């Protein structure tokens, strides 16, 4: 399933629409892994727009602002913003609260071993 992502890079006065590969199946059946794929795809599309023709870089789901908003014609959209710019994907036919919960889990810090270093 291909998803449309509207991208506006910082410093540009226009937006472009990119297509990213999305998870199979309807959004109402998405899992946390599917939502991770969508968020990473949105960030990768922004990076490709900024650096056309260059190899893909690793994606880190940290340091981004996000919101799930209702769409006027039905469904919801995911909007993210980073220093590079902003991207909006959707609309998706899924409950707003369910999508918000999945994004919250996907972006939660992964607990690691305790550090003995004192800073």
C-alpha positions in Angstrom: 0.0 0.0 0.0 1.5 3.4 -1.0 0.9 6.4 1.2 1.1 10.1 0.3 3.3 12.3 2.4 3.2 16.1 2.0 6.7 17.6 2.8 7.7 21.1 3.4 11.4 21.6 4.1 12.6 24.4 6.3 13.4 27.4 4.1 11.1 26.4 1.3 7.9 28.3 0.6 6.2 25.3 -1.1 5.3 21.7 -0.3 5.8 18.6 -2.3 4.0 15.2 -2.2 6.0 12.0 -2.1 4.8 8.4 -2.1 6.1 6.0 0.4 5.6 2.3 0.9 3.2 1.7 3.7 2.2 -1.3 5.7 -0.1 -3.9 4.1 -3.7 -4.0 5.3 -6.0 -1.3 6.5 -4.8 1.2 9.1 -7.3 0.0 11.6 -5.4 -3.3 11.7 -1.9 -1.7 12.0 0.5 -2.8 14.7 3.3 -0.8 16.4 5.7 -2.1 13.8 3.5 -0.8 11.0 3.4 2.6 12.6 7.2 2.6 12.9 7.4 1.9 9.2 5.1 4.9 8.4 7.1 7.2 10.7 10.5 6.0 9.3 9.1 6.3 5.8 8.0 9.9 6.4 11.5 10.8 7.8 13.2 9.1 4.9 11.1 10.9 2.3 12.1 14.2 3.9 15.8 13.3 3.9 15.5 12.1 0.2 13.9 15.4 -0.7 16.7 17.4 1.0 19.5 15.2 -0.4 18.3 13.9 -3.8 20.3 11.1 -5.3 22.3 10.4 -2.2 22.3 7.1 -0.3 19.8 6.6 2.5 21.0 7.2 6.0 20.0 5.5 9.2 16.7 6.7 10.7 16.3 7.5 14.4 12.9 8.1 15.9 14.1 10.7 18.4 13.8 14.4 18.6 10.6 14.8 16.6 7.4 16.6 17.4 4.3 14.8 16.2 0.5 15.1 16.3 -2.4 13.1 15.1 -5.2 15.3 13.7 -8.7 14.7 12.4 -8.9 15.2 8.6 -11.9 17.3 7.4 -13.1 14.6 5.0 -12.7 11.7 7.4 -9.9 9.8 9.1 -6.8 11.2 10.7 -3.4 12.4 9.6 0.0 12.1 11.2 2.1 15.3 11.2 5.7 15.4 12.2 8.2 18.2 12.5 12.0 18.1 12.9 14.7 20.7 12.2 14.7 19.7 8.6 11.1 20.5 8.1 7.6 19.0 8.4 5.7 16.1 6.9 2.0 15.1 6.9 0.8 11.6 5.9 -2.8 10.4 5.5 -5.6 10.5 5.9 -5.9 7.1 7.6 -9.1 5.3 8.6 -8.1 4.6 12.2 -9.2 5.8 15.6 -7.2 8.9 16.7 -6.6 7.6 20.2 -5.4 4.1 18.9 -2.9 5.7 16.5 -1.7 8.1 19.2 -1.1 5.2 21.6 0.9 3.3 19.0 3.0 6.3 18.1 3.7 6.9 21.8 4.8 3.3 22.3 7.0 3.4 19.1 8.7 6.6 20.2 9.2 5.5 23.9 12.9 5.3 24.9 14.2 1.8 25.0 15.4 1.0 28.5 19.0 0.0 28.6 21.4 -1.2 31.2 22.0 1.3 34.1 25.1 3.3 33.7 27.6 3.6 36.6 29.0 6.8 35.1 28.4 9.9 37.1 28.0 13.0 35.0 
